[in-house]
Amino acid sequence: MSGQDEVVHIGGYTAQSGGRGSGIVAARRDPTSGALTPLGTVAVTASPSFLARHPTQPVLYAVNELTDGEISAWRVGSEGALAPLGSRSTGGAEPCHLAVLPDGGHLLAANYGSGSVAVFPLDAQGVPGERTDLVVHEGHGPDPDRQDHAHAHMVSPGSGRGPIFAVDLGTDSVYRYDLDDATGRLVPRAPRIRTTAGTGPRHLARHPDGRRCFLVGELDASVTAYELTDDGALHQHGRVEASERSGHVQPSEVAVSPDGRFLYVGNRGVGTVAVFALAGDLPELVAEVDTGGEWPRHFALIGAHLYVADERADMVRVFRRDADTGVPEAVGEPVPVPSPTCVLP
């Protein structure tokens, strides 16, 4: 592997969740062409559906999205090799997201199935210790099938002293927490932010300016723009449609480009990535690009490229992003990966 190449890790679903993968896959990335060369499965583990890295240590974390949820940790070696550091119970069902706090001291995981958020301390080497907290959300939304009870879908730590956001699809809410470093416990900030009923909020993207946030609604196919105030509140600016396509649209991932000019939204069902300009008060759609599959579950912006994981098409698609227009264009052939659900730079 040349000094210029990088390794990305790809998570996915295994047979335990009806998927076709075997664990975490590593791939070599050419930063110039964007090409991915799969290096094979580097960790055999059950349904590692979302991945995260430690900010300073060579450690990778995954949720194991199972009925008895777990988080697992590995030390990253050459060629993306993973050496296990241990697993911990999340205290809930189907964890689907996790994040490391910016100081590297704690890991948080969202239990989708049981609507709870788990906290784990990390030692100096990034190894997770016993769970220090488990906060359970209460409530439901108007959709009887998807919102019968709470479904925590994402944890988003703020930089500095900003609050931690926990996005809950089942209760149409974004909960706000502070972490007590000494005890490892979450301290709620009242009140929680309530979305329009039936939104089904899934993922939230923060703008590099630290002031703006964008929330995708999985159930109503919306993007809601917020301003984050100094006191950690979210003020809604307005909502736009996540897609202009007809048919069932189920947004998945959302991200802001590093330069802050564009917002990207993955749309399952119609198989697109929508590109929005962020020059005005509300995101403005500039393009909607076909991904070549129907179920873009996750994507990652890495350098000049966009990597889209299509869970049902068993592939990762590579796009080159035009720096001026923000619009991605597919390059090369799709990279075969079974049941991919997360691409981690």
C-alpha positions as CSV (number, residue, x, y, z in Angstrom):
1,M,0.0,0.0,0.0
2,S,1.6,3.3,-1.0
3,G,1.9,6.1,1.4
4,Q,-0.8,8.0,-0.5
5,D,-3.4,5.3,-0.2
6,E,-5.9,5.1,2.6
7,V,-8.0,2.4,4.2
8,V,-11.7,2.7,4.7
9,H,-13.8,0.2,6.7
10,I,-17.3,-0.9,5.7
11,G,-20.0,-2.2,8.1
12,G,-23.0,-4.3,7.1
13,Y,-25.6,-6.8,8.0
14,T,-24.8,-10.5,8.6
15,A,-27.1,-13.5,8.7
16,Q,-28.2,-12.7,12.2
17,S,-30.1,-9.7,10.8
18,G,-31.0,-11.3,7.4
19,G,-28.0,-9.8,5.7
20,R,-25.3,-11.4,3.5
21,G,-22.1,-10.0,5.0
22,S,-19.7,-11.7,7.4
23,G,-18.4,-8.7,9.3
24,I,-16.3,-5.6,8.8
25,V,-14.7,-5.2,5.4
26,A,-11.6,-3.2,4.7
27,A,-10.9,-1.5,1.4
28,R,-7.9,0.4,0.0
29,R,-8.8,3.9,-1.3
30,D,-6.8,5.7,-4.0
31,P,-7.3,9.4,-3.1
32,T,-6.6,10.5,-6.7
33,S,-9.1,8.3,-8.6
34,G,-11.3,7.5,-5.6
35,A,-11.1,3.8,-6.5
36,L,-11.8,1.2,-3.7
37,T,-10.0,-2.1,-3.7
38,P,-11.6,-4.5,-1.2
39,L,-9.1,-6.2,1.2
40,G,-11.6,-8.8,2.5
41,T,-13.3,-9.2,5.9
42,V,-11.0,-8.0,8.7
43,A,-13.4,-8.7,11.6
44,V,-15.9,-11.5,11.7
45,T,-18.6,-10.0,13.9
46,A,-22.5,-10.0,14.0
47,S,-24.2,-7.2,12.1
48,P,-21.7,-4.3,12.5
49,S,-24.2,-1.9,11.0
50,F,-22.6,1.4,12.1
51,L,-18.9,2.2,12.7
52,A,-16.9,5.0,14.4
53,R,-13.3,5.8,15.1
54,H,-11.5,7.1,18.2
55,P,-10.3,10.7,17.6
56,T,-6.7,10.1,18.6
57,Q,-6.1,6.3,19.0
58,P,-6.1,3.7,16.2
59,V,-9.3,2.2,17.5
60,L,-12.5,1.3,15.5
61,Y,-15.9,0.7,17.1
62,A,-19.0,-1.0,15.8
63,V,-22.6,-1.5,17.1
64,N,-23.7,-5.1,16.8
65,E,-27.3,-4.6,15.8
66,L,-28.9,-7.6,17.6
67,T,-31.8,-8.3,19.9
68,D,-29.2,-8.2,22.7
69,G,-27.3,-5.3,21.5
70,E,-23.5,-4.9,21.9
71,I,-20.7,-2.5,21.0
72,S,-17.4,-3.9,19.9
73,A,-13.9,-2.4,19.7
74,W,-10.8,-3.2,17.7
75,R,-7.2,-1.9,17.4
76,V,-6.5,-0.9,13.8
77,G,-3.3,-2.3,12.2
78,S,-1.7,-2.2,8.8
79,E,-3.9,-2.8,5.7
80,G,-6.9,-2.1,7.9
81,A,-6.4,-5.2,10.0
82,L,-8.5,-5.3,13.2
83,A,-7.4,-6.9,16.6
84,P,-10.3,-7.3,19.1
85,L,-10.3,-5.2,22.2
86,G,-13.6,-6.4,23.6
87,S,-17.3,-6.1,23.5
88,R,-19.9,-4.6,25.9
89,S,-23.7,-5.0,26.2
90,T,-25.7,-1.8,25.2
91,G,-28.4,-2.8,27.6
92,G,-30.9,-2.5,24.8
93,A,-32.1,-4.0,21.4
94,E,-30.9,-3.3,17.9
95,P,-28.3,-0.6,18.5
96,C,-28.0,1.2,15.1
97,H,-25.6,4.2,15.7
98,L,-22.7,5.1,17.9
99,A,-20.3,8.1,18.4
100,V,-17.2,8.9,20.3
101,L,-17.1,12.2,22.2
102,P,-14.6,14.7,20.8
103,D,-12.3,14.3,23.8
104,G,-12.2,10.5,23.3
105,G,-13.3,9.9,26.9
106,H,-16.7,8.3,26.2
107,L,-18.7,6.3,23.6
108,L,-22.5,6.7,23.2
109,A,-24.7,4.2,21.4
110,A,-28.4,4.5,20.3
111,N,-30.6,1.4,20.8
112,Y,-33.2,1.6,18.1
113,G,-35.3,-1.3,19.3
114,S,-35.7,-0.2,22.8
115,G,-35.4,3.6,22.4
116,S,-32.5,4.1,24.7
117,V,-29.0,5.7,24.8
118,A,-26.0,3.9,26.4
119,V,-22.8,5.5,27.7
120,F,-19.4,3.7,28.0
121,P,-16.2,5.2,29.4
122,L,-13.1,4.8,27.2
123,D,-9.6,4.4,28.8
124,A,-6.5,6.1,27.5
125,Q,-6.0,3.4,24.8
126,G,-9.7,3.7,23.7
127,V,-10.9,0.5,25.3
128,P,-14.5,0.6,26.5
129,G,-15.3,-0.1,30.1
130,E,-18.5,-1.1,31.8
131,R,-21.6,0.9,30.8
132,T,-22.1,4.0,33.1
133,D,-25.6,5.0,32.0
134,L,-28.7,3.9,30.1
135,V,-31.3,6.6,29.4
136,V,-34.6,5.2,28.1
137,H,-36.9,7.5,26.1
138,E,-40.7,7.4,26.6
139,G,-43.5,8.1,24.2
140,H,-44.8,7.4,20.7
141,G,-45.8,9.1,17.4
142,P,-48.8,8.9,15.1
143,D,-47.5,6.1,12.9
144,P,-48.7,2.9,14.5
145,D,-46.2,0.7,12.6
146,R,-43.0,2.7,13.1
147,Q,-43.8,4.9,16.1
148,D,-45.5,2.6,18.6
149,H,-42.7,3.5,21.1
150,A,-39.4,5.2,21.2
151,H,-36.7,4.4,18.7
152,A,-33.4,6.1,19.3
153,H,-31.7,6.4,15.9
154,M,-28.6,8.6,16.3
155,V,-26.4,10.2,18.9
156,S,-24.6,13.4,17.8
157,P,-22.0,14.9,20.2
158,G,-21.4,18.6,19.9
159,S,-18.0,20.2,19.8
160,G,-16.9,22.1,22.9
161,R,-19.6,22.5,25.5
162,G,-22.6,22.1,23.1
163,P,-25.2,19.6,24.0
164,I,-25.3,16.0,22.9
165,F,-28.3,15.4,20.6
166,A,-30.1,12.0,20.6
167,V,-32.4,11.7,17.6
168,D,-35.5,9.5,18.2
169,L,-37.6,8.4,15.3
170,G,-40.4,6.9,17.5
171,T,-41.2,10.0,19.5
172,D,-40.6,12.7,16.9
173,S,-38.0,14.2,19.1
174,V,-34.4,15.4,19.4
175,Y,-33.3,15.0,23.1
176,R,-30.5,17.1,24.5
177,Y,-28.0,15.9,27.1
178,D,-24.9,17.0,28.8
179,L,-22.4,14.3,30.0
180,D,-21.1,14.4,33.5
181,D,-17.5,13.4,32.9
182,A,-17.0,12.3,36.5
183,T,-19.9,9.8,36.6
184,G,-20.4,9.1,32.9
185,R,-24.0,9.9,33.2
186,L,-26.2,11.9,30.9
187,V,-27.9,15.0,32.3
188,P,-31.1,15.9,30.3
189,R,-31.5,19.5,29.1
190,A,-35.1,20.4,29.0
191,P,-37.2,20.7,26.9
192,R,-36.6,18.2,24.1
193,I,-37.1,19.5,20.6
194,R,-40.2,18.1,19.0
195,T,-40.5,17.7,15.3
196,T,-43.7,17.9,13.2
197,A,-45.8,14.8,14.2
198,G,-45.0,11.8,11.9
199,T,-41.6,13.1,10.8
200,G,-39.7,10.1,12.1
201,P,-36.4,11.9,12.5
202,R,-33.5,9.6,11.6
203,H,-30.1,11.4,11.3
204,L,-28.8,14.9,11.9
205,A,-25.9,16.8,10.2
206,R,-24.1,19.7,11.8
207,H,-22.8,22.5,9.7
208,P,-19.1,23.4,10.1
209,D,-20.2,26.9,11.2
210,G,-21.4,25.3,14.5
211,R,-24.7,27.2,14.1
212,R,-26.8,25.2,11.6
213,C,-28.2,21.7,11.8
214,F,-30.2,19.6,9.3
215,L,-32.5,16.8,10.3
216,V,-33.9,14.2,7.9
217,G,-37.3,12.7,8.5
218,E,-37.4,9.0,7.5
219,L,-41.2,8.8,7.6
220,D,-42.3,12.1,5.9
221,A,-39.2,12.4,3.5
222,S,-38.3,15.8,4.8
223,V,-35.2,17.9,5.6
224,T,-35.7,20.4,8.5
225,A,-33.2,23.2,8.9
226,Y,-32.4,24.5,12.4
227,E,-30.2,27.1,14.0
228,L,-28.3,26.1,17.1
229,T,-28.3,28.9,19.6
230,D,-25.7,29.7,22.3
231,D,-27.8,28.1,25.0
232,G,-28.0,24.8,23.0
233,A,-31.5,25.2,21.7
234,L,-32.6,24.4,18.2
235,H,-34.8,26.9,16.4
236,Q,-36.5,25.7,13.2
237,H,-36.1,27.7,10.0
238,G,-38.3,25.5,7.8
239,R,-38.6,22.2,6.0
240,V,-38.1,21.1,2.4
241,E,-38.7,17.8,0.6
242,A,-35.8,15.3,0.6
243,S,-36.5,14.2,-3.0
244,E,-38.4,15.4,-6.1
245,R,-38.9,11.8,-7.3
246,S,-42.2,10.1,-7.2
247,G,-42.7,6.9,-5.2
248,H,-41.9,5.8,-1.7
249,V,-39.0,8.0,-0.4
250,Q,-37.2,7.0,2.8
251,P,-34.3,9.3,3.6
252,S,-31.2,7.7,5.3
253,E,-28.0,9.6,5.7
254,V,-27.4,13.3,5.7
255,A,-24.1,15.2,5.6
256,V,-22.7,18.7,5.0
257,S,-19.7,19.2,2.7
258,P,-16.6,20.2,4.6
259,D,-16.7,23.7,2.9
260,G,-20.2,24.2,4.3
261,R,-21.7,24.9,0.8
262,F,-23.7,21.8,0.1
263,L,-26.0,19.3,1.9
264,Y,-26.3,15.7,0.8
265,V,-29.2,13.4,1.5
266,G,-29.5,9.7,0.7
267,N,-33.0,8.6,-0.5
268,R,-33.9,4.9,-0.2
269,G,-36.8,3.6,-2.3
270,V,-35.9,6.0,-5.2
271,G,-32.2,5.3,-5.1
272,T,-30.8,8.8,-5.2
273,V,-28.5,11.3,-3.4
274,A,-30.1,14.8,-3.4
275,V,-27.7,17.8,-3.4
276,F,-28.8,21.0,-1.8
277,A,-27.1,24.4,-1.8
278,L,-26.8,26.1,1.6
279,A,-26.5,29.7,0.5
280,G,-29.9,30.8,1.8
281,D,-32.1,30.3,4.8
282,L,-33.3,26.9,3.6
283,P,-31.6,24.2,1.6
284,E,-32.2,24.6,-2.1
285,L,-32.2,21.5,-4.3
286,V,-29.6,21.7,-7.1
287,A,-29.5,18.1,-8.3
288,E,-30.7,14.6,-7.5
289,V,-28.4,11.9,-8.7
290,D,-29.2,8.2,-9.3
291,T,-27.0,5.9,-7.3
292,G,-27.5,2.8,-9.4
293,G,-29.3,1.0,-6.7
294,E,-32.6,1.5,-4.8
295,W,-31.5,1.5,-1.2
296,P,-28.6,3.9,-0.4
297,R,-28.4,3.2,3.3
298,H,-25.3,5.4,4.1
299,F,-22.7,7.4,2.3
300,A,-19.4,9.1,3.2
301,L,-17.8,12.3,1.8
302,I,-14.0,11.6,1.6
303,G,-11.8,14.2,-0.1
304,A,-13.2,14.8,-3.6
305,H,-15.3,11.7,-3.6
306,L,-18.6,10.4,-2.3
307,Y,-19.0,6.7,-1.4
308,V,-22.6,5.3,-1.3
309,A,-23.4,2.0,0.4
310,D,-26.4,0.4,-1.2
311,E,-27.6,-2.2,1.3
312,R,-29.9,-4.2,-1.0
313,A,-27.7,-4.0,-4.2
314,D,-24.7,-5.3,-2.3
315,M,-22.4,-2.6,-3.5
316,V,-20.5,0.6,-2.7
317,R,-20.7,3.1,-5.5
318,V,-17.9,5.7,-6.0
319,F,-18.7,9.3,-7.2
320,R,-16.5,12.2,-7.9
321,R,-17.9,15.5,-6.5
322,D,-17.6,18.7,-8.5
323,A,-16.1,21.2,-6.1
324,D,-18.0,24.1,-7.7
325,T,-21.5,22.7,-8.3
326,G,-21.4,20.1,-5.5
327,V,-22.9,17.5,-7.9
328,P,-21.5,14.0,-7.8
329,E,-20.8,11.9,-10.9
330,A,-20.3,8.1,-10.8
331,V,-16.8,6.8,-11.6
332,G,-15.8,3.3,-12.4
333,E,-17.7,0.1,-11.6
334,P,-19.6,-0.5,-8.4
335,V,-17.5,-2.2,-5.7
336,P,-19.2,-5.5,-4.6
337,V,-19.7,-5.6,-0.8
338,P,-22.5,-7.8,0.8
339,S,-25.3,-5.9,2.6
340,P,-23.2,-2.7,3.3
341,T,-24.7,-0.2,5.8
342,C,-21.9,2.1,6.7
343,V,-18.7,3.5,5.1
344,L,-16.1,4.9,7.5
345,P,-13.2,7.0,6.2
